[in-house]
Amino acid sequence: MTQVVGAGTVPPVGPGQPSLRSRIRWRVADQVLSSLTVVGLSFVVARSVEAHAFGVFGVVVLLAGFALGITRAMVSDVFLIQFGDAVPSVRRQAARNATGAAVALGLAAGTFCCLVSAVLPGRPIRTAVFAVGLALPGLLVQDCFRLVFIAAGRPRPALVLGLSGAAVQFAVVGLLIGAGHHSMVGITAGWGAVALLSAGVGCLLARLTPTLREVPLWFALNRHLTVRLSIDYLLGLGSLYLAYCLIGGVVGIAAIGALWAAQMFLVPAYLAISGTSALLRASFATRAEREQSLMRPALLAGLGLGLIAGLWGAALTAVPEWLGLHLSGQSWDGASEVLEPAVIGVVMVGLGAGPVLALRALGRLEALRRAWLIRAALLLVLGIVGANLNGVRGAATGLVAAHVIGALTLWAQFLRNSASRNSASRNSASRNSALPERSAR
C-alpha cells in the first residue's frame, strides 16, 4: 500500500531544510507574481474589448480566483504548513497526495462550472463559464506545484514555472487579440491550455505525478486545517468575490467589469498589505509569547499600511482620463465611477491589518472570525442594497461601508481581547506575589 502522510506525522526538521522565514518570503513572492500576472492579463483584455465583454472576463477572473483560493486553503497552504519541515521522502509522498487533491478539486469545480453554465442567461457568459470549467484543473494543479517547490526549499523551479507560465499566457492572449479573436471563450481556453501545459512542466520538474488514490484520506487527515483555512478564506476574499457576482446579477455583467477594473489599479496596495502582514506575523507572535503589549505594533502596522494604501489611492484618483483610457480602454469609465469608494475600501483593509495580526498572535481566532463574519455579511447585504438603490456606484458605496464597519469591528475585538489579557496578567501577577506571604505565615 502507498505510504500515506497526514496530520501529526511530520518528522522534525532536518539539516538543510528550508527555514520558515524563507518559505514565507517565497510564498509572498509567489502571490505577488500570480496576482500581477492576472492583473497584467486583465489590462491587456480591458484595452481590447468593450465594457460588457470585460464584465464577462471579470466573471472568469472571479470564478478562477475563488477556486484557486479554496484550493490553496484546502491543499497548498496545508501542505506548506504540514510538510515544509518534513524529511524529503515524506514530503515527496505528501506532494503526490497534495497535487492529486488539487486535481480532484479542479475536476469537481470544473464540472460544476460546466453544469451551471447551461442555465446562465446569455450566450457569452454561458460559454465563458464553460471555458473556465475546462481550464480549472490545469490552473489549480500548476498553482499547487509552485507551493510544493517552495515548501521543499526549491524556489527556482517555482519561479521558472510562474514566469514561464505568465510569459506564455501573455503571448497566447496577445496573439488571440491581435488576430481579432476577442471572444472570452478563446481567451479563457488559451489561458487554461497554458495552465495545463504548466502543470505538465511542474510534473517534469518535480519528477512526480499526482495520485488520486489517497485524496479522501488527505482531506480526512488534514480536516482540522482545511476547515479552518477554508472558513478564513470564505469570510475574507471569498465573500467579496461572491458580493461582486451578486451585484452583477442585480445591475448587470458590466458592473462586475467596472468593479474589477477598479481593483486592477489597486492590486499593488493590496499586495503591500498582504505581503507586509505575512512578514510581520512572526514578530507579533514573538511579542505575544513574551507577554509584551501588542497595542503599539498593531497601531503602527494598521496606520502604516493604511497610509501606504491611501497614498497609492490618492495617486490613482489624480490619473488623467487619457491615461486611464490608454491603460484600460472602455472599462475606464466604469472604473473611474467606483474608484474613490474602492480606494477607501483598501485603506480600511490596511487599517484593519494591525488588529488582525495582533488577534492572530494572541490566538484569539474566534474573535477574529466573528469580526470577519460581520464584514462578510455586510459586504453581501450592503453591496446588494446599494446596487438596487444606485446601480454600480451604490454597490461600491455599500461595499466601502462594509469595509469601514469591518475595520472598526476588528479594532473593537482587539481592544476587548487586549484588555481582558492585561487584566488576566495583572491578576496572575497579584496571585504570584501573594504566595510568598502565605508561605511565610
N, C-alpha and C positions, 0 to 999 in steps of 0.2 A: 504493500500500500504506500502511496505517496506520502512523504512526511508533511504533516500539517502543522503550521506555526500560527499561534493565535495569541490572544491577550495573556499576559502574565508569564510568557515563556521566553522573554527576551534575555539572552545572556548578558553579563556585564560587558562594558565597553572594553575592547582590546587595544593593544598598541597599534598606532597608525589609523585608528578610526577617526572620522571627521568630527570636529567639535560641534557642540550645539550652536555656538555663535556663528560658526562658518556656515552651517546648514541654514540658519535663519537669514544670513546675508544673501546667500544664493537663492533662497526661496523668495525673498523680496525682489531680487534682480529678475527672477523668472516671471513674477507677477507684473513687473514693470514692462518687460519685453512683450508678454502676452497682451497686456492692456494697450500698449502703444501700437501693436500690430492691428488689433481690432479697430482702434481709433483711426489709424492711418488708412485702412481699407474703407472705413466709413467716410472719410473725407474724399477719397477717390470716387466712391459711388455717389456721394452727395453732389459733387461737381458735375456729374454726368447724367443725372436723372431728374425728373420733375418731382414736386413735393410729395404727391401721393405714392409714387414708386419708392421714394425714400422712406416713407412710412411703412411700406411693406418690408423694406430692408431692416427697419427698426424692429419689426416683429421677429425677423430672422435672428437678429443680434440678441434680443431678449430671450428667445427660446434657447438658443445655443448657450448664452451666458448662464441661464438658470440651470440647464442640465450640467454644465461644467461646474457650477458652484456646488450642486448636490453631490456630484461625483468626487470632487475634492474633499467634501465633508465626510463622505462615506468610505472613500478608498485612499486617495492620495495623501491627505493630511494624516489619516490614521496610520498609514504606512510610515510616514515620516516620524510620527511620534513613537510608534511601537517598535520600529525596526531600524531606526537610524543608528542605534548603538549596538546592534546585533552583530555577531560574527558573520563573515561573508557567506558561509554555506547556508546559514539560517536565513539571512536576508535574501539570498538568491531564490530560495524556495518561496519565501513570502512575496517576492516580486512577481513570480509566476502567478501566485494566487491573486495578488492585487490587480495586476493587469487583466487577469481573467474576469475579476469582478467589474472592472471598467468596461470590458467587452459586454458583459451581461447587462449592465446598466445602459450602455449605448444602444444595444439591441432593443431593450424594453422601452426606453424613451423614444427611440426612432420609430418603433412600431406604433406607439401611442400617437406620435405626431402624424404619421401616415393615415391612421384611422380617423383622427379628429379632422384632418384636412378635408375629408369627404363631406363634412357637414358645415364647413365655414362658408360664409357668403362671399361671392365674388371669385372669379377665376384666378386673378393674380395672387390673392392671399392663399387660396387653396393650393395652388401649385408650388408656391414658395414654402409653405409649411411642409408639404410633402417632400420637397427637396431637402429641407432641414432634417427631416426624419431619416433620409438616406445618408446624410452627412454626419449625423451624431456619433455613430460607432467609431469612425476614424478620428473625429475631434476629441472624444473622451479618452481614447487609448493613447494617442500621441501626447496628450497633456499628462496622463499618468506616467508615461515613460520618463518624461523630464523630471518628475519628482522622484522617481526611482533612482535616477542618476545622482540627483542632489543628495538623497539620503545615503547613498553609497560613497559620498565624497568624491564624485566624478563630475564636477560641474562642466568640464569641457564638452563631453558628449551632449549634455543638456543644452548648452549654449549653441552647439552646432545644430542640434535638432530644431531649436527655436528659431535661430537666424535663417537657416536654410529653408525651413517651412514658411517663414514670413516672406523671404525673397521670392520664392516660387508662387506664393499666394498673390503677391503684388503683381508679378509678371502675368499670371493667368488672368486675373481680374482686369488688368490693364489691356491685355490683348483682346479680351472679350468686348470691353467697352470701346476700344479702338476700332474693332471690326463692326461696331454698330449693334452689338448684342446687349441691350440694356435691360433685358428681362431678368428679374430676380431669380428665376429658376436656373438660368445658365450660370449666373454669378455664384449662387449658392451651391450648385452642383460642382462648379470648379473649385470652390472653397473646400467642399467635402472631399473631392478627389485628391487634392493636395494633402489634406489631413490624413487620409487613408494611406497615401504614399509615405508620409512622415511616420505613421505608426509602423509600417513595414521596415523603414530605416531604423526606427527605435529597436525593433526586434533584432536586427542585424548588429547594431552597436552594443546592445546588452547581451547578445548571444543567448537569448532565451525566447520562448514562445509562451504566450498566455495560456493558462489552463482553466477550463470551466468546471472541472471535476469537483473542486473544493470551494466553489463560490458560496453555497449555502453555509458551509462551516465558517468561511471567512466572516460573513455577516453575523453569525451566531456568536463567535468567539470575541468579536470586536464590537458587540452591540452597545456596550457601555460608552464607547467613544462615538460610534456612528450616530446614535440617537442624539447625544448632546451637541455634537458639531452640526448636525443637520438642523436641529432646532435653532441654534445660534444663526445659521445662515438664513433660514426662513424668516426669522424675526428681523434680520438686518437687510441685506441686499435683495433677498428673495421677495420680501413684502413690497419693496419699491418697484421691482420688475412687475409684480402682479398688479400693483396700482396703475402702472403705465398701460398695461393691457386692458384693464377695466375702463380706464379713461378713454382709450381708443375705441372701445365698444360703445361709449356714450357719445363722444364727439366725432369720431371718425378716425381712420387709419392715419391721415395726415397729422393728427395730433401727436401720435407716437413718434412720427418723424421729427416734429418740432421739439418735443421733449428730449429725444435722443440727440438731436443736433446741438442743443444747448449743453448737454452733458459731455459731448465730444470736446468742447472747448474747456471744460472744467476738469477733465481727467488728470492733468498734471497736478492740480490741487488735491484731488482725491488720492493720487499716488503718494504725494508728500505726506499726507495724513496717515495712510495705512503703512507706508514704509517706515516712517519715524516711530509710529506706535509699536511696530514689531521690534524695532531695535531698542526701544526704551523699556520693553516689558521685563527684561532681566533685571535692570536696575531698580524698578519698582518692587519686584519680588524680593530682591536683596534687602531693601529698606524695610519691607513688611516683616521679613524674618528677624531682623534686628529690632523690631518693635519701634522703629522710628516713625515720626509723623509723615504722612503722605500728602498733607494739605498743600505744602509749598510746591513739591514737584507736580502735583495734579494741576495747580493753578498755572504754573509755568508752561506745562505741556499744553493745556487747553488754550490759554491765551496766545501762546506762541504759534500753535497750529492754526488757530482761528485768525490770527493776524496774517499769516502766510496766505491762507485761503482768501482773506479779504483783499490783500494787495493784488493777488492774481485776478480776482474778480473785478476789482476796480480798473485794472488794465484792460480787461475784456470789454467792459462797458464803454470804454473810450475807443474801441475799434471802429474805424470809419466804415461806412456802408460798402464802399467799393472793395475794401479788403475782405469783409465778411462774405460778399458775393463771390469774390475770387476763390476763397477757401472752401466754401460750402454750397455754392450755386444757389438754386432756388430755395433750398432749405434755410437760407439765412433769414428770410422773412419770418418764418415760424420760430427760429431760434432766438432772434432778437426780441420777439414778443415775450418770451418767457425767461430771458437770460437774467434779468435782475432778480426775480424770485429764486431762480436756481442758484445764483451767487450767494444769496442769504442762506439758502439751504446748506451749501457746502461749508460756509462759515460756522453754522450751527454744529455740523458734524465735527469740525475741528475743535470747537469749544467743548464738545462732549467727549472728546478723546481723553482728556485728563481724568475725569471720573471713571471712565471705562477701564483705563489702565489701573487706577487705584483699587477699584472693586475687584478686578481680577486678582491683583496681588494680595488682597485681603481674603480671597477665597469666598467672597460674597456673590457667588454666581447666580443664586436665586434672585437677589435684589437686582442684579444687572439684567436678568431676563425679564423681570417684571417691568422695568423701565423700557426695555426693547419691545415688549408686548404692547404697552400703551402706545408707543410710537408707531408700531406696525398697524394697529387698529386705526389710529388717526390718519395714517397715510391712505389707507383704503377708503375710510369714510369721508374725510375732508377732501381728498382728491376727487371722488365721485360727485360730492355735493358741489364743489367748486366748478366742476365741468358742467353740471346741469345748470348752474346759475350764470356762468360767464365763459363758457367754452374753454379753450386750452389755456387762456390767461387765468381764468378762475381756477382751473385744475392746478396750475403751477402755484397759485396763491394758497390753495388748500394744502398742497404738499409742503410748502415752506412753513405754514402754520404748524403742521405736524412735526417738522424738524425743530422748530423753536420750543414747542412744548416737550418734545422728546429730550432736548438738551437740558431744559430746566428740571425734568424728572430725573435725569441721570445725576445731576448735581445734588438734588434733594436726597436721593438714595445714598449717595456717597457721604454727605454731611451727616445723615442719620446714622449710618453704619460706623462712620468715623467717631461720632460722639459716643455711641454705645461701646466701641472698642476702648476708647480712652477711659470711660467710666469703669469698665471691667478691669483695665490695667491698674487704675488707682485703687480699686477695692482689693485686688490681689496684692498690691504692694502694702496696703494697710494691714491685711491679714498676716503677711510675712513679717512685718515689723513688730507685730504683737506677739509672735511666737516666742522670742527670747524672754519677754517679760513673764509670760505664763510659765516657761520652763524654770525661770529663777524663783518664782513663787512656789 
